[in-house]
């Protein structure tokens, strides 16, 4: 589905991603783990067009090169970014936020079907459908951010730190929902600092350190290397 090769990104003179390569097969969840400053969020921003990779970088989506395209063209291609910190439209209602997720779509029946799918995953959002999004709790805002991403009918869903700043009980709920989304066959890249959580939800994982991939394997293989993972994550 998604093939990333030799991805380089610079901020001013600092090289943040240094030749990152990884593969995301269709209908799988791939986790990218690492401590603060490892380059995880920059990786997702480069995939969604928010930062431009350097020449020679390649991101192939179902055989089509998307590296260097504008964010709107990447969204249209099917790569949908749920950013760190939720970034919902606080002054809009829950309904309006969901509608914004589907703004490029013209399949009215499909949109209505996806509304119902989102409400099945996030019944709390249905209860608050007309509520101003900025008045939701942190956990509800995270649910809304994910639901808004799903309303775009993604080919690849990018989730950046979905557990950040949430109480443990809410984190458990978010990861239960991610597991349900995975069962629906949605292809995902999951960025996390919490290795235990991420490995419980993914099929494959890559560990980043200072802008490079240092370790990768199946979730089971990496879970068996707990001490090594802790050394990379600084735990």
HUJO-V172294 format. One record per helix or strand of 3 or more residues. SS is the DSSP state (2 for helix, 1 for strand). FROM is the first residue (numbers start at 1). TO is the last residue. If there is no record, write none. Layout:
BEGIN
SS_FROM_TO / SS_FROM_TO
END
This chain:
BEGIN
1_2_11 / 1_14_24 / 1_29_33 / 2_40_47 / 1_58_61 / 2_71_77 / 1_79_82 / 2_94_101 / 2_108_121 / 2_123_127 / 2_133_135 / 2_138_150 / 1_156_160 / 2_168_183 / 1_187_192 / 2_195_201 / 1_204_209 / 1_212_218 / 2_219_223 / 2_226_233
END
